[in-house]
Amino acid sequence: MKTVFYCLLISFLFSAALVSQAQNPIIQTKFTADPAPMVYQDTVFLYTSHDEDDAKGFKMYNWLLYTSTDMVNWTDRGTVASTKSFSWSPQNGAWAPQCIARNGKFYLYCPIHVKGIGVLVADSPYGPFTDPLGKPLIQNSIDDIDPTVYIDDDGQAYLYWGNPNLYYVKLNEDMISYSGGIVKSPTKPKDYQEGPWFYKRKDKYYVAYASTCCPEGIGYSMSTSPTGPWNYTGTLMDHDRRSNGNHPGIIDYKGNSYLFGFNYAISKALSPTHTERRSVCVAKLIYNPNGTIQQLPFWSEEGVERVATLNPYQRTEAETIAGSQGLKTSKGPNGMYVTSIDNGDYIKVKGVDFEKGAKEFMASVASTAAGSAIEIHLDSPTGALLGTLKVKNTGSLASWMVQSCKVSRQSGIHDVYFVFKAASNNQLRFDWWQFRQ
């Protein structure tokens, strides 16, 4: 078993290296799927499902959270909830969620495969989330997966879900109960399979969805009413043999519109056959004047452009990543950190604005091996060397120490690469970093 594990790990790192220069997938340290973006207070909160590293089918125990203010650097916030959050849930089956804010609370709608749709509530978008009902909110049929929620301009909230049929209820203001019965949409959108994403833009209602499997694309329908009828409008992304599944998530943010979904780019090197180890991607959406949406090609490696710069003079978590090679993230008593660091691995951070220059680099690290270092390069892993932090042995991987080095002054906006020179594999951890003027 140990030999199989290490072969799997090596394959994972190799496949991650293949996509490390790309912006898609946007998460490269874990397998993620079913993206559910939420804009709150100038930040994108991206909730995802999570495929386990050794998944061959759907092996999904928890839901993850990532945040960004620039659409290219994503900070890993760790597990935000799991099947253990529900007393009535089995261990496996944590499928596509969605979170929404109302009246100072945050409601995370979670499907548990074959058990129904539950709801968790928190006072913060970061959690902790708890189950206020002790039972499923929706328990109607085996179709009860992939919930999507929206609060209309008049305050009425709607919850849609379903595979292969489309259902909805009208939620009460408490967001954990509903009025009236469960309604099966009489106008099932053409090519609809699963994964609905329901929202309103200007005076039109939209439901985007994963198109009929297999392979799945992303289609969408429009209506002038929140309950339909749904008029098939077109495809956001055609069916593609590279994708056995998909799940759209759509937001407007900082003057742009974005479509989230997933591909299999990281896992494809692990197995020539289809496995459920997926990776979240993002693309820019463009609406036509009449409200229809321009079709996209399959997920590009380029991803999207940044919409803000990153301030290097404030503490930045090491798990804030635009791209990486061979790394994982984990959670300790003090929060998330970067681990599984081997020689030659790196982190890419996009759009770092050295407006005031810099003369010192600080980082919180833990190491059990002498001779490791973090090289700071600009614009590529072998670009101009800004400085080198020679990491001292801290005595334990649980003992964190702030260490520093001098850096050459630099101005302008650059991508920063932290390239690890590890004396021994997996004997170095990285918590946060900061530059000083």
N, C-alpha and C positions, 0 to 999 in steps of 0.2 A: 504493500500500500504506500510506503514511504517513497519508493521509486516512482510510482504513478503520480504522487503528489508533486514531486520535484519536476517531473516532465511537464505536468500541467502548468506549474509556476513558470518554468522557462519559456514555454509556449506563450503564456500570457504576457510576459515581459517583452518577448520578441514581437508579438502582435501589437502591443502598445507602442513599441518603437516605430512601427510602420506608419502609425497615424500621428506621431508626436509633433510633427511639424505643421499639421493641419489644425484648423479651428473647429472642424467637425470630425468626430464627436466632441462636444464641449466638456464632457466629464470623462476622464481617462484613467482615474485611479480606482473606480468601481464600475460594475456593470449596472446600468440604470435604464429604466423604461418608463412609459406612460407619464410623460411630463405634464405637470399641472402648474403653470405659472400664475402668480398673483402679484399685482402691483400694489404696494402699500408704502406710503411715506417715502416716495422717491427711490424705492428699492424693489427689485424683482425677487420675489420669493418663489423658488422653483422646487416644488414637491415632486418626488419621483417614487416609483416602485423600485425594487432592488432585486436583481437576479444574483443568486449566490455564485461564487466562482466556479463551483463544480456542477452547476445546473446543466442537465441534459434535457429536461422538460421544464415545467414551471416550478421552480424552487424559490419561493418568495416569502420571507418571514417578517419584513419590516418596510417602513417608508422613510425616505431620506429627504433632507432639505439642503438646498444650495442657494446662495444669494449673490446678487451682482448689482452694481450701479453703473456699469459700462457695457454690459452685454458680451464681454469677452473674457474677463477675469471672474471666475466663479469660486466662491468660498464655501468649502465643505462644512456644513453645520452638524453633520452626523445624523444619527437615527432620531427622528422626531416622534415616531410611534411604531408600534409593532402589533402583531396578532395577540401578544400578551396583554395589550391594552384593553382587550375585550375578554371578559370571563367566559363567554360563550363560543370563542373561536378556537379552531384547531391551530396547530403551529404553522402549517403551510396554507397559502392562499391569499397573501396580502397583495391584491391586484390594484388596478388603477384608481388613485384617489383624486380628490380636489378639495382645496381649502378656500374659504371665503370669510371676509370680515363683516361683522354687523354689531352695532351698539357696543363697541369696545371689546367684543369677544371674537374668537376665531373658531370656525367650525370646519372640521376635517371629515369629509365623507369618504368612507373606506369600504370597498367591497371585499367580502370574505367568500371565496369561491364555494358555491353550493350552500352557503349559510345565510346569505343576505347582505344588506348594506347597513353598516353601522355608522354612527356619528360620534366624533370626539370633540371636546370643547377645551379651549385654553384662553388665558388672559393675554397671551403673547403669541405672535406668529411662530416663535421658536419653541413653543410648548412651555411646560409639559401639558400634554393632552390627556384628558380623562373621559371615560364613558359615563354620560349622565343617565343613560337609560337602563343599562344592564341587559339589553336585548337588542336585536336588530331594529333599525328604524323601518326598513323595507324588507319584507320576507314574503314575496309574492310567488316567485317561480325560479327555475334554474336560470332564467334570463337575467337575474338580478346582479349585473356587473356594470362597471364603468360609469359611476355617477358623475353628473355635471350639474352645477348649480349656478343660478344667476338671480340677482335682485333687480326687478324692473324699476322704472322711474317712479311708479306709483307706490313702491314699497312691497309689492307682492313678489315673493320668492318662488322660484320654480326649481324642482329637481327632476332632471331627465336621466334615463339610464337604459340599458338593455342590449342583449345579443340573443337572437337575430332580430328581435322586435324592439320597437321604441316605445317607452312608457314615460309618464310624468305624473307628478303630484304637485299641488300647491302647498308650499310650506307655510306654517304659521310664523309669526314674528319671532317666536322663540327659537326657530330654526331646527328644533329637535322633535317636532310633531307636524302633522299636516291635516288639512281640512278637505272633506270630500273624499272620493275614492281614488284608487289608482286607475289612471286612464291609459289605455293602449292607443297610441296614435293611429287614427284611421287612415292617415296618409303617410305610410312608411316611405322615407326618401329612397329614390332609386339608387341601387347599388349599395344600400346601407348594410353594414355587417355588425359593427360594434363601436365602442370608444367614442360616443358623442361628445361634442364640445358646444355648449349652448351659450349664446351671448347676443347682445344688441349693439348695433352701431348706427348712430344717427336715428333714422326712423325705421330701420329694417332689423329683423331678427334673423339669426343664422344658426344653423346646426351643421357643424363640420363633423366628419366621422371617418372611421376606417372603412374602406370599401370592401366589397365582397371578397372573401378569401378563396383561394390563395393563388398568387401572391396578393397582398393588400395594397391598395393605394389610399389616397385621402380625397373624399368627395365632399360636397357641401350643397345644402339647400337653403332657400330663403323664404321668408314669410312676412306679412304685415301684422301678424298676431303672434303672441308668445306661445300659443297652443296650436299653431298651424292654421290652415293646411300648409304642408311643406312642399314647395315647388322645386324640384331638382334643378340645380343651376349649372353644375359642372364639376370638374376635378381640380383640386389644388395640387395634386401630384398623382400621376398615372400609376396604375398597377405596374410593379416592377419585380422581375424575378429575383432581385437582390433582397427582397423584403417579404418574409412570410407574415408580417404583422405590422401594425402602425397604430398610433394614437395621437391625434392632434391636440395641441393646446395653443390658444391664440390670445395675444394681448396687444394693446397699444402702449408704447413707452417712449418718452422723450422725442415725440414727433414722428415715430416710425411704428409700423405694425409688424408683428413677428409671428411666425408659425414654428412651433416646437413639435418634434416627433422623435423617431429613433431609427437607427440602422443597426447593422451587425458588423461594422468595420473592424472593431477590436477582436471580436470572437472568431472571425472567419479563418484566422491562422490556426485556431485550436482544433477545428474539425472541418472536413470537407462537406459534412452533412449539416442540416439545419439543427441548431441548438438554441435554447432560449437564454442566450447571454447577449443582452442588447445594450445599446449606447445612445444616449439622448443627443439630438442634433437641433439646430435652429437655422431658419432662413427668413429673409425679409419678405413680407407680403406687400403687394401693391394693389390697392382698390381702384377700380375704374369709376368714372363720375356717376354711373348709375348704381353703384354699390356692389357690382360683381367684382370678382377677384381674379387677378391674372394668374394663370397656371405656372407652376414651378417645375423645373426638372427634378430628378431624384437628388437627394441631399448632396450638396457640393462639399468638397473638402475645405473650401475657402471660408464657409460660414458667413458671418456678418461683420460689419465694421464696428469699431468701438464708438460709443456715443459720449464718452467722458475720458478724462485722464486719471491716472492713479497718483496720489500724493505720497512720495517716498519718505517724507519727513514725519509721518505718523506711523505708529506701530501697525504692521500688516501681518496678518496670519500667514504662516508658511503654506497652509492649505488653500490660499488664494491663488488659483492656477488658471492660466489660459491654455497651457500645453505642458506635457510632461513625458518623461521616458522612464519606465521601469519602477514607478513608485506606487505606494499605497498610502492611505490615510487611516488613522485609528484615533480612538478617544481614550484619554486618561483622566485622572482626577482633576486636572486643570484645563481640560478641554481637548480639542482636536490637535493633531500634529501629523507631520509627514514621517513615514517609516519605510521599511523595506528598501533602504538606500544602499545601492551597490556602486562600485566604481564606474564612472561615466554616466550615471543617471543625471537627469537635470529637471529643473522647473523653469517654465517660461512664463513671464508676467508681461502683459502688453501695455503699451502706452504710459510708461512711467515718466512723469514730468519733472526733470531736474532743472526747474526754473531758477533756483537759487544755488545751483551747484551742490557739491557734497565733498566732505573731507574725511568722513568716518562712516563705517558700516558696523552695525550692531546686530547680533542674532542670539536668540535663546536656543541652545543646543544641548544634547546629551550624548555622550560617547563613552565607549568602553575600550577604544583602541587609539593608541597614539599614532600620529602621522596622517590623519585625515584632514581634508581641507574643503572649503567651499570657494570655488573661483567665481567671480562676478564678471560676466561678459555682456557686451552690448550687441543686440540685434541678431545674434546667432550664437550657437554653443561654442563657436570658435572665433567670435568677433572680438573687438577691442577689449582687452583685459582692464577692468576698472580697479580690481584689487583681489587679494586672496586672504580669506580668513583661515588661519591655521588652527584647527580645532584641538583644544586640549582635552585630555581624558578627564571626564567628570566623575569617574568611579562607578557609575551605574547608568543604565538607560532610563531610570526613573529619577535621576538627579540632574536637574536642569541648571545651566549656568549661562549668564549673559557674557558673551565674548565679543571682541571687536577687532577691527583692523583699519588701517589707513586706506583711503581710496584716492585715485587721481581725480581732480576736479573735472566735472563734465556738465555741459548744459544741453538743453533741448529735450525733446520727447523721444524716448527709446524703449524698445523691448529689452527687458533684463532677463538674462539666463543665469540661474544659480546652478553651476556645474559641480557635481560632487566628485571629489577624489578620495575615495574611501580606502583606508588601509586594509579593512576587512569588511566583507559583506554583512549588511544588516547590523552594524555596530555603531550606527550614527542615527540620531533623530533630530528633527528640525521643527521648532515651535513657532517662532515669529522673527521678523526682521524689521530694521529701520535704518535710514540714513540720517546723518547729522551734517549740518552746514559747517 
